[in-house]
Amino acid sequence: MAVRLTSLSHGAGCGCKLPASEIGPLLARLAPGADPNVLVGFGTADDAGVYRLRDDLALVHTVDFFTPIVDDPFDFGRIAAANALSDVYAMGATPVSALNLVAFSLRELGEDVLLEILRGGAAVAAEAGIVILGGHSIEDSEPKFGMAVVGVVHPDRVLTNAGGRAGDALVLSKPLGAGAVSTAVKRAIAQAPLAEAIEVMTTLNRHASEAALAAGAHALTDVTGFGLLGHLHELALASGVAAWLRASTVPAIDGILALLADEGERAIAGGTRRNRAHAEQFTSFEDAVPRPQRWLLCDTMTSGGLLVAVSPERANSIPGAVIGRLQSGVPGTITVA
């Protein structure tokens, strides 16, 4: 009988990330480099690093890996690859190559499972038009897979999370809820919309990134393990503005709000709970916002959509939903109506 990959992981997908409330203060204790060719480093919690090679060429570097979020190894590989590529798209860049990162036990799971994970990653890499140059593996009873991805961009066309302006509309290109789906699957909650979640997580953010560039977006990030509120907080803080969201306009994977309305809250991931506790430090919810939607905004999303800050008149040219705006106020604070 095939082993359920999710049964081997302590946290699913991006839900296994170290909490934002802890990793942020830790990184703040490290001194940033002084190289003038570093266009984007770790100081603003952006999606990838950017290093200028020439006046017309910069390299974009990112790495992302995680534990299984689904049981099917091929789908696990696809999701992990799409998630890693997303960080390059979130900088307005074009990915060109990748290295596989593998933690796996051949003795316990067998080579066929690993082969399917790698095949899934290769399928998404081919869809993105990039080449996998090799990789690195270690022995580990808890499987993990991801990629280190390199992209290219003109130094003048880099999109970061720090360029948002008061008055910008906020557009989210994918629905939320993958963290709830994964948790529901692990806990055998029958109504979990797994197929719909896999479709969302394996969809590349390439088209949304191209549309954001064409629309003259001011700031860009992707929504993953820290939840929508966590990543919006980082964008607003880096941009020196506040944010306002209309909860009812935030898209959800079909069936997710019903899962989150479960009285026992069985589908709420541990990472989502940590995100919610963190968000309480900078988010104000109006009383009318329903409890399931509050959880949705903190969902530990894996391979989520792009969050775009763009002039309101250009917002409808970007695929997705307009969910709010940036506004003057205490940097990084969020109001949810």
N, C-alpha and C positions, 0 to 999 in steps of 0.2 A: 504494500500500500504506500502511495506517495506521501511524503511528509508535507504537512502544511507549513509553508515557509513562514507565515506570520506567527505561528506558534513558537518559533525559535527566536523571535525578536522582543526586546523589552519595550520598544516603542516603534511605531510604524512610520516609514517614510520620513518626512521632515519633522515629524513629531519627536524624533530622537535627538534633535538639536539641543545644544546647551541653552538654557533659558536666556532670553535677551536681558533680563534684569540682572543676570550675573556675568555674562560674557562682556557686556558693554563696559562696566566699571573696570574689569580686568584689563581689557585692551587699552583703556585710557591711561593705564600705568606704563604703557610701552611708548618709547620715543619714536615718532615717525622719522623716516629717512629724509635727508636734506637734498637729495638728487633733484635738480630742476626739471628733469625729464619725466619724473613721476607726475602724471596728470591727475590720477585718482589713486589714492592709497586707502588705508583702512580707517582714516580719521572720521569719515562721515558715514560709516556703516553702509557703503554702497555695495552693489551686486558683484563687482569685479574690479580688479586693478587695471590701470591703463598706463603704459609706458611709451613715451615718444621715442621712436627710432630716428625719424627724419622729420623735416617740416611738413611732409605730406603723408606720413605713415606712423601710426601708433599700434602697439600690440595690446590686446585685451586678454588678461589672464584670469581664469576662475577655476575653482575645483568644488565638486559637490558629490557626496556619496551618502548612502543611508541604508538602514535595515529594511527588510521586505515590507511593503505596504499591501501587497496582494500575494496570493498563494501560487499563482501561475508564474513560473520562472521567466518565460518569454515576455509576459506583460511587465514583470518586475524590471527586466532589462530595458524595455521600451520607456517606462515611466522614468527610471533613473537617468537615462540618456536625455530625454526631453527636458527634465528638470535642470540638468547641468548646462545644457545649451541655452536655457532661458536666461541665465545670467549675462551671456554675451549679447543676446537680443535686447536685454534691458539696458544696455549701454549704447544702443543704436548702432551696434557693430555687426560684422559678418563673421561667423565662425568658420575656421578653416581646417583645424585638426584637433585630435583628442588622444588622450591616453586613458586606458581602462584602469580602474582601481578596484581590486577584488580582495575581499576577506571571505574565506570559504573553507569548509572541511570536505575534501574529496573522500576521506575515509567514511564520514558519517552520511553524506548526501549523494556521493557518486558523481562521476564526470558528466553524465547526461544532463543533470540539473544545471551545472555550471555552463555547459555548452549552450543550453537554451537561454540562460541569462545573457550570455555574450552575443548570441544571435539576435536577441531582442534589442540590445544596445546598438548592434551593427545595423539593424533595419532602420532605426530612427536616424542614425548617423548618415546613412545613405539618403534618406529622405531630405536631410538638411544639406546634403552635398558636401560633407566633410569626410576626411580620411582618418581612420584610427591607426596610429603609428606604432602602438605597442601598449605597454602598461606595467603594472606591478601587482603582485598577489602575496597574501600572507595566509597562514593557517589560522582559522577562527571558527569556532562552533556556532557563533551567531553570524549568519551571512550578511555581507554588506557589498554594495556595488555602486559605482558612480564613475565619473569621468573628470579629468582635468582637461579643460578646453582652452584653446587659443583662438582668438579672433583678431580681425584687423579693422581699423577705422581711421578716417582722416582726423588728425588732432582737433581740427576746428568743428567737427561734427559729433564729438562725444556727447552723449546725453547722460547726465548723472541724476542723482536724487536731490541735488542741491540747487536746482535752477527754478523751482516753483515760484510763482508770483501771486500776490493777493489778487483775487478775482478770477484766477484760473478755474476752469471746470475740471473735475476729476472723472476719468473714464476707467472702468474696470473691464478688461477684455474677456474674462472667463468667470463662470459661476464658482461659488465657494462650496465647501462641504466635504472634501475628500477625507479630511481627518475623521469626521463623523462616520463616513462610510466604512473606512478601515476598522475603526473601533467596533462598529456594529457587526462587521464580518467576524472579527476575532471573538465577539461575544455571542455569535450565532443568532443575531436578531434578523428574522426572516425577511423583513421588508427593506433591507439595505439595497440601494440602487447601484450595485457594483458595476454593471456594464456601462452605465451612464458615467460613473466616476472615472473609469478607465479611459473612456473616450475623451473626457476633459483633460485628464493628466497626460495623455500621449499626444495631444495636439500641440504642435510647435507654436511658439510665439513669434515666428518669423513674420507672418503677415501683419500682426498687430504692431510689431516694431517698425516695419516699413511704412505703415499707415501713420504712425506717430511721427516719424521723421518727415513724411510728406506734409503733415499738418502743422509742422513747426512747433512740436511739443517743447515745453520748457523744462520738464523734469520727467523722469521715468524710473520705475523700479518694478520688480515682480513680487507677487504675493506668495509666500511659502510658509515656513514653519512658525514664524512669529505672528501669523494671522494678519488680516487686513488692518486692524487697528495698530498693530505693532509696526508694520512696514509703512503705513501712512504717517505714524508718529516720526519715524526716522526721516522720511521725506520732508515733512513739515519743519522738523527741527533743523535739518541741514539747510533748508530754504529760508529760515528765519520768519516763518509765518505760522498761523493756526489753520485748522481745517474744520469744515462742517459737513456732516453726512446725513442723508435721508435714508434711514434704515430700510424702508419699504422698497427702495429702488435697487438695493444691492442684490444681484442675481444669485440664486442658489441652485445647485443640482436638484433635479426633480426628486421630490420625496424627502429632502433633507430637513426642512422645517418641521415636518411631521415627526421625524426621528428625534429632533432636538426638543420637541414638545413632550416626549415621553416622561411621565411623572418620575420615574426612577432615574432619569438622565443617564441611561446606560450607554448611550452612543457618544457621550462627551469624553474625549481623550484627555489623558493626564496633561499633555502639552497644551491643550485648549484651556484647561483650568489654570495652568501657569500663565498663559497669555492673558486671560481675563484678570487675574490678580495684578499683573504688570500694568494692564491697560487702565485699571482703576486709578493709577497715579496721575494720568494725564487726560482721561476721558470723562466727559459729563454726559450721562444719558438722561434725556427727558423722560418723565414718568410714563408717557404713553408708549414707549418702545417695548414691544413684547419680549419676554424672556428668551424664547427661541432665537429671535433675531440678534439679541445681545450675544448669545453663544456663537451664532454664525459669524459675526464680525471678528471673533477671536479664534475661529477654527484653524487648527494646524494644517493648513493647506499644503499639499505636495504638488509640484509642477503646476502652480497656479498661473493666473493671467497677469498681464501687465497692468500696472496702475499708472495712468498718464495724467500729467498736469498740462493743460493746453488752453489756449484762448477759447472762450465759450462759443464763439462763432465757428470754430473749427472742430468742436467736440464730436459732432455727428458724423464726421468723416472717418472716425476711428471705430472699428468694430467693437461692440460691447455696450455697456450701459453707463449713462451719466449718473453718478451716485452722490455728487456733492460738489464742494468747491473749496479752494484755499481762500483765506481771508486774513485781514490784519488781526493781530492778537498775540498772546504769549506763545512764542515759538514752540511747536510740537504739541500743543494742546488740541483736543478734538471735542467737538460737540456733536452728539448723535440725536437726531430728532425723529 
